[in-house]
């Protein structure tokens, strides 16, 4: 029974990863990146030591949300360099910057490092804005 349960969980996990890998960049941005970055940016402001002494009082549950969001961004960043990537050096650099900053956010969230996390959040904001100005169709 335990083997069957483990096999089911593994199968669903792999199926979810395959589904995410098959998403278009636009779909993945809407369903994964946008919600995760909203959390990253909000928590980044909450934990930024420049915002005063209350930043250090962020509850453990909020740090857990930040960590989960950073991990989702890391997964999305890996897909940006996969078969759906755009050609060119600028896209490759933007995707690499995104991946590094997502990893930095993950590390900082795991350590509950407010300064490091807010720095990664700010860097992600800048990277997203620069990439969107070039690749996202403005409507």
MODELLER restraints for C-alpha pairs under 7 A, 6 or more apart:
rsr = mdl.restraints
at = mdl.atoms
rsr.add(forms.Gaussian(group=physical.xy_distance, feature=features.Distance(at['CA:21:A'], at['CA:79:A']), mean=6.12, stdev=0.5))
rsr.add(forms.Gaussian(group=physical.xy_distance, feature=features.Distance(at['CA:24:A'], at['CA:84:A']), mean=6.85, stdev=0.5))
rsr.add(forms.Gaussian(group=physical.xy_distance, feature=features.Distance(at['CA:25:A'], at['CA:84:A']), mean=6.87, stdev=0.5))
rsr.add(forms.Gaussian(group=physical.xy_distance, feature=features.Distance(at['CA:32:A'], at['CA:72:A']), mean=6.89, stdev=0.5))
rsr.add(forms.Gaussian(group=physical.xy_distance, feature=features.Distance(at['CA:33:A'], at['CA:73:A']), mean=6.11, stdev=0.5))
rsr.add(forms.Gaussian(group=physical.xy_distance, feature=features.Distance(at['CA:33:A'], at['CA:76:A']), mean=6.90, stdev=0.5))
rsr.add(forms.Gaussian(group=physical.xy_distance, feature=features.Distance(at['CA:36:A'], at['CA:69:A']), mean=4.58, stdev=0.5))
rsr.add(forms.Gaussian(group=physical.xy_distance, feature=features.Distance(at['CA:36:A'], at['CA:72:A']), mean=6.71, stdev=0.5))
rsr.add(forms.Gaussian(group=physical.xy_distance, feature=features.Distance(at['CA:36:A'], at['CA:73:A']), mean=6.64, stdev=0.5))
rsr.add(forms.Gaussian(group=physical.xy_distance, feature=features.Distance(at['CA:39:A'], at['CA:66:A']), mean=6.38, stdev=0.5))
rsr.add(forms.Gaussian(group=physical.xy_distance, feature=features.Distance(at['CA:39:A'], at['CA:69:A']), mean=6.55, stdev=0.5))
rsr.add(forms.Gaussian(group=physical.xy_distance, feature=features.Distance(at['CA:40:A'], at['CA:66:A']), mean=5.85, stdev=0.5))
rsr.add(forms.Gaussian(group=physical.xy_distance, feature=features.Distance(at['CA:40:A'], at['CA:69:A']), mean=6.53, stdev=0.5))
rsr.add(forms.Gaussian(group=physical.xy_distance, feature=features.Distance(at['CA:40:A'], at['CA:121:A']), mean=6.01, stdev=0.5))
rsr.add(forms.Gaussian(group=physical.xy_distance, feature=features.Distance(at['CA:41:A'], at['CA:121:A']), mean=5.68, stdev=0.5))
rsr.add(forms.Gaussian(group=physical.xy_distance, feature=features.Distance(at['CA:43:A'], at['CA:66:A']), mean=6.55, stdev=0.5))
rsr.add(forms.Gaussian(group=physical.xy_distance, feature=features.Distance(at['CA:44:A'], at['CA:117:A']), mean=5.98, stdev=0.5))
rsr.add(forms.Gaussian(group=physical.xy_distance, feature=features.Distance(at['CA:44:A'], at['CA:118:A']), mean=4.21, stdev=0.5))
rsr.add(forms.Gaussian(group=physical.xy_distance, feature=features.Distance(at['CA:44:A'], at['CA:121:A']), mean=5.64, stdev=0.5))
rsr.add(forms.Gaussian(group=physical.xy_distance, feature=features.Distance(at['CA:45:A'], at['CA:118:A']), mean=6.50, stdev=0.5))
rsr.add(forms.Gaussian(group=physical.xy_distance, feature=features.Distance(at['CA:46:A'], at['CA:55:A']), mean=5.49, stdev=0.5))
rsr.add(forms.Gaussian(group=physical.xy_distance, feature=features.Distance(at['CA:47:A'], at['CA:55:A']), mean=4.35, stdev=0.5))
rsr.add(forms.Gaussian(group=physical.xy_distance, feature=features.Distance(at['CA:47:A'], at['CA:56:A']), mean=6.26, stdev=0.5))
rsr.add(forms.Gaussian(group=physical.xy_distance, feature=features.Distance(at['CA:47:A'], at['CA:58:A']), mean=6.61, stdev=0.5))
rsr.add(forms.Gaussian(group=physical.xy_distance, feature=features.Distance(at['CA:47:A'], at['CA:114:A']), mean=4.63, stdev=0.5))
rsr.add(forms.Gaussian(group=physical.xy_distance, feature=features.Distance(at['CA:47:A'], at['CA:118:A']), mean=6.67, stdev=0.5))
rsr.add(forms.Gaussian(group=physical.xy_distance, feature=features.Distance(at['CA:48:A'], at['CA:55:A']), mean=5.95, stdev=0.5))
rsr.add(forms.Gaussian(group=physical.xy_distance, feature=features.Distance(at['CA:48:A'], at['CA:114:A']), mean=5.31, stdev=0.5))
rsr.add(forms.Gaussian(group=physical.xy_distance, feature=features.Distance(at['CA:48:A'], at['CA:115:A']), mean=5.56, stdev=0.5))
rsr.add(forms.Gaussian(group=physical.xy_distance, feature=features.Distance(at['CA:48:A'], at['CA:118:A']), mean=5.34, stdev=0.5))
rsr.add(forms.Gaussian(group=physical.xy_distance, feature=features.Distance(at['CA:49:A'], at['CA:55:A']), mean=5.76, stdev=0.5))
rsr.add(forms.Gaussian(group=physical.xy_distance, feature=features.Distance(at['CA:49:A'], at['CA:114:A']), mean=6.39, stdev=0.5))
rsr.add(forms.Gaussian(group=physical.xy_distance, feature=features.Distance(at['CA:49:A'], at['CA:115:A']), mean=6.07, stdev=0.5))
rsr.add(forms.Gaussian(group=physical.xy_distance, feature=features.Distance(at['CA:63:A'], at['CA:109:A']), mean=5.99, stdev=0.5))
rsr.add(forms.Gaussian(group=physical.xy_distance, feature=features.Distance(at['CA:63:A'], at['CA:112:A']), mean=6.63, stdev=0.5))
rsr.add(forms.Gaussian(group=physical.xy_distance, feature=features.Distance(at['CA:66:A'], at['CA:109:A']), mean=6.16, stdev=0.5))
rsr.add(forms.Gaussian(group=physical.xy_distance, feature=features.Distance(at['CA:67:A'], at['CA:106:A']), mean=5.47, stdev=0.5))
rsr.add(forms.Gaussian(group=physical.xy_distance, feature=features.Distance(at['CA:67:A'], at['CA:109:A']), mean=5.17, stdev=0.5))
rsr.add(forms.Gaussian(group=physical.xy_distance, feature=features.Distance(at['CA:67:A'], at['CA:110:A']), mean=6.35, stdev=0.5))
rsr.add(forms.Gaussian(group=physical.xy_distance, feature=features.Distance(at['CA:70:A'], at['CA:102:A']), mean=5.48, stdev=0.5))
rsr.add(forms.Gaussian(group=physical.xy_distance, feature=features.Distance(at['CA:70:A'], at['CA:105:A']), mean=5.79, stdev=0.5))
rsr.add(forms.Gaussian(group=physical.xy_distance, feature=features.Distance(at['CA:70:A'], at['CA:106:A']), mean=5.01, stdev=0.5))
rsr.add(forms.Gaussian(group=physical.xy_distance, feature=features.Distance(at['CA:71:A'], at['CA:106:A']), mean=6.26, stdev=0.5))
rsr.add(forms.Gaussian(group=physical.xy_distance, feature=features.Distance(at['CA:73:A'], at['CA:102:A']), mean=5.75, stdev=0.5))
rsr.add(forms.Gaussian(group=physical.xy_distance, feature=features.Distance(at['CA:74:A'], at['CA:99:A']), mean=5.76, stdev=0.5))
rsr.add(forms.Gaussian(group=physical.xy_distance, feature=features.Distance(at['CA:74:A'], at['CA:102:A']), mean=5.33, stdev=0.5))
rsr.add(forms.Gaussian(group=physical.xy_distance, feature=features.Distance(at['CA:74:A'], at['CA:103:A']), mean=6.29, stdev=0.5))
rsr.add(forms.Gaussian(group=physical.xy_distance, feature=features.Distance(at['CA:77:A'], at['CA:95:A']), mean=6.26, stdev=0.5))
rsr.add(forms.Gaussian(group=physical.xy_distance, feature=features.Distance(at['CA:77:A'], at['CA:98:A']), mean=6.26, stdev=0.5))
rsr.add(forms.Gaussian(group=physical.xy_distance, feature=features.Distance(at['CA:77:A'], at['CA:99:A']), mean=5.02, stdev=0.5))
rsr.add(forms.Gaussian(group=physical.xy_distance, feature=features.Distance(at['CA:80:A'], at['CA:95:A']), mean=6.10, stdev=0.5))
rsr.add(forms.Gaussian(group=physical.xy_distance, feature=features.Distance(at['CA:81:A'], at['CA:92:A']), mean=6.99, stdev=0.5))
rsr.add(forms.Gaussian(group=physical.xy_distance, feature=features.Distance(at['CA:81:A'], at['CA:95:A']), mean=6.62, stdev=0.5))
rsr.add(forms.Gaussian(group=physical.xy_distance, feature=features.Distance(at['CA:94:A'], at['CA:127:A']), mean=6.75, stdev=0.5))
rsr.add(forms.Gaussian(group=physical.xy_distance, feature=features.Distance(at['CA:94:A'], at['CA:131:A']), mean=6.43, stdev=0.5))
rsr.add(forms.Gaussian(group=physical.xy_distance, feature=features.Distance(at['CA:98:A'], at['CA:124:A']), mean=6.44, stdev=0.5))
rsr.add(forms.Gaussian(group=physical.xy_distance, feature=features.Distance(at['CA:98:A'], at['CA:127:A']), mean=6.60, stdev=0.5))
rsr.add(forms.Gaussian(group=physical.xy_distance, feature=features.Distance(at['CA:101:A'], at['CA:120:A']), mean=5.46, stdev=0.5))
rsr.add(forms.Gaussian(group=physical.xy_distance, feature=features.Distance(at['CA:101:A'], at['CA:123:A']), mean=6.69, stdev=0.5))
rsr.add(forms.Gaussian(group=physical.xy_distance, feature=features.Distance(at['CA:101:A'], at['CA:124:A']), mean=6.09, stdev=0.5))
rsr.add(forms.Gaussian(group=physical.xy_distance, feature=features.Distance(at['CA:104:A'], at['CA:120:A']), mean=5.99, stdev=0.5))
rsr.add(forms.Gaussian(group=physical.xy_distance, feature=features.Distance(at['CA:105:A'], at['CA:117:A']), mean=5.20, stdev=0.5))
rsr.add(forms.Gaussian(group=physical.xy_distance, feature=features.Distance(at['CA:105:A'], at['CA:120:A']), mean=5.28, stdev=0.5))
rsr.add(forms.Gaussian(group=physical.xy_distance, feature=features.Distance(at['CA:105:A'], at['CA:121:A']), mean=6.89, stdev=0.5))
rsr.add(forms.Gaussian(group=physical.xy_distance, feature=features.Distance(at['CA:108:A'], at['CA:116:A']), mean=5.44, stdev=0.5))
rsr.add(forms.Gaussian(group=physical.xy_distance, feature=features.Distance(at['CA:108:A'], at['CA:117:A']), mean=5.00, stdev=0.5))
rsr.add(forms.Gaussian(group=physical.xy_distance, feature=features.Distance(at['CA:109:A'], at['CA:117:A']), mean=6.23, stdev=0.5))
